[in-house]
């Protein structure tokens, strides 16, 4: 995925998250916005690696690690699911140069979201 495509996705998802969850601003402030942006670049970087490796398992392992780290910092699994669902929607709507890559990212995100749902049951 091109850097400009990543930048656009990250900007949109972070803007949406903080617009829809204003309590996050109150709880984490600008540092939270910065970390959410950083996290979303990590999500996309791990999706890119998983795509190149043709390994959904790689992204699922990352998702498990991410959930452990963020829940230990009082960020609930539900917010990770919310983030991944936004990425799925935004990727579905986005004009990404590599169509196959876009579709694989969506698939891996859906698998990760399903996995996260099992943790909250």
C-alpha positions in Angstrom: 0.0 0.0 0.0 1.3 3.4 -0.9 2.3 5.8 1.9 -0.4 8.3 0.8 -3.1 5.6 1.0 -1.9 4.7 4.5 -1.8 8.3 5.6 -5.4 8.9 4.3 -6.8 5.8 6.1 -5.0 6.5 9.4 -6.2 10.1 9.4 -9.8 9.1 8.7 -10.0 6.3 11.2 -8.4 8.4 14.0 -10.7 11.4 13.3 -13.8 9.1 13.4 -12.8 7.3 16.6 -12.3 10.6 18.5 -15.5 12.1 17.0 -17.6 9.1 18.0 -15.9 8.5 21.4 -15.2 11.9 23.0 -14.6 10.3 26.3 -11.3 9.1 24.8 -10.1 12.7 24.5 -11.0 13.3 28.2 -9.3 10.1 29.3 -6.1 10.2 27.1 -5.9 13.7 25.6 -3.5 14.5 22.7 -1.3 11.6 23.8 -4.2 9.2 23.1 -4.7 10.7 19.6 -1.0 10.3 18.9 -1.0 6.7 20.1 -4.1 5.9 18.2 -2.5 7.2 15.0 0.7 5.3 15.8 -1.3 2.1 16.5 -3.1 2.4 13.1 0.1 2.7 11.2 1.2 -0.5 13.1 -2.0 -2.2 12.1 -1.4 -1.4 8.4 2.3 -2.3 8.6 1.3 -5.7 10.1 -1.4 -6.2 7.5 1.2 -5.4 4.8 3.6 -8.0 6.3 0.9 -10.6 6.6 -0.1 -9.9 3.0 3.4 -10.3 1.8 3.8 -13.6 3.8 0.3 -14.7 2.7 -0.3 -15.4 6.4 -3.5 -14.5 8.1 -2.0 -16.2 11.2 0.7 -13.5 11.4 -2.0 -10.8 11.7 -4.0 -12.9 14.1 -0.9 -13.3 16.3 -0.4 -9.5 16.2 -4.0 -9.0 17.1 -3.7 -11.2 20.1 -0.5 -9.4 21.2 -2.2 -6.0 20.6 -5.2 -6.9 22.7 -3.0 -8.0 25.6 -1.0 -4.8 25.5 -4.0 -2.4 25.1 -6.2 -4.1 27.7 -3.3 -3.9 30.2 -3.4 -0.1 29.5 -7.2 0.1 30.1 -8.2 0.2 26.4 -10.9 -2.4 26.0 -11.2 -5.1 23.4 -14.3 -3.3 22.1 -12.3 -0.3 21.0 -9.9 -2.6 19.1 -12.9 -4.2 17.4 -14.3 -0.7 16.7 -11.0 0.4 15.1 -10.7 -2.8 13.0 -14.4 -2.4 11.8 -13.6 1.2 10.8 -10.6 0.0 8.8 -12.7 -2.6 7.1 -15.3 0.0 6.1 -12.8 2.6 5.0 -10.8 0.1 3.0 -14.0 -1.1 1.4 -14.7 2.5 0.3 -11.1 3.5 -0.5 -9.5 3.7 -3.9 -6.4 1.6 -3.3 -4.1 1.0 -6.2 -3.6 -2.7 -5.4 -7.0 -4.3 -5.4 -5.8 -7.7 -4.3 -3.9 -6.2 -1.4 -7.0 -4.2 -0.3 -9.2 -7.3 -0.4 -6.7 -9.4 1.6 -6.4 -6.6 4.3 -10.2 -6.6 4.6 -10.2 -10.4 4.9 -7.5 -10.4 7.6 -9.2 -7.7 9.5 -12.5 -9.6 9.5 -10.8 -12.7 10.8 -9.1 -10.6 13.5 -12.4 -9.0 14.5 -14.0 -12.5 14.7 -11.2 -13.6 16.9 -11.6 -10.6 19.2 -15.3 -11.3 19.6 -14.4 -14.7 21.0 -12.4 -13.0 23.7 -15.3 -11.0 24.9 -17.8 -13.9 25.1 
